Amino acid sequence: MKILRTTLITSLGAILLVATAHAEHGRYQTANVLDATAANQGYVGAAWLMRTADGIRGSIMTNSSSAGDPYTLWIVVFNNPEACVNGCDGSDLGNADVGGSVFNGGGAVVAANGALKKNGKPAGGGVVNIDFSIPAHPLPDGLFLLVGDPNGLYDGNGYDAEIHLVIDRHPKPAPGMSWIPDLTTTNFPGAGPATNDSFAVFVPCPDESCLDSVL
């Protein structure tokens, strides 16, 4: 029995070593989050990505312009950023060679940030933290695709795509209205038009280490 147990342990150890040798550790990348509102407050938070060839996961953590309202995260993927002619902005999404895609990456009801006015009343600002995961394959049926390629992040393209994260602010729904449109869509939300609140940009990472935000 002891011989069998030793053999089993040895075999399992060999399997684990092989699995570890083939595991992809990925590449870590960070970016500043910038204010997208007319207030133009500069840096308002930070975001990070963990890239592998087969997908991307990460988090965005930022101050927001209000508390208690619904906010959404939008993933903007430029699969072939070398084909961008305007620095990979909204106008490049219409170029099929870019392989651009904009889709919902999550939503949150924003918490108050605790800041107070001189009179002791809440200042009105908030904070939002959203985690996300983007597998490199076609988008799931039913996920809100705002514009572009339904294939999302292309297979094997986790290192070479340029990724933008955009946080949208939505007006608070009126009593009795569903919050679903304002936490999962952005084009025609239930309580009125959504507006860009903040954003982060991640440049491609084809090498062994990733460059941080250039903004």
Helices and strands as residue ranges (DSSP letters): H 2-22, E 27-35, E 43-52, E 55-64, E 70-78, G 81-83, G 90-94, G 96-98, E 100-109, E 111-112, E 126-135, E 145-148, E 162-169, H 180-184, E 195-202
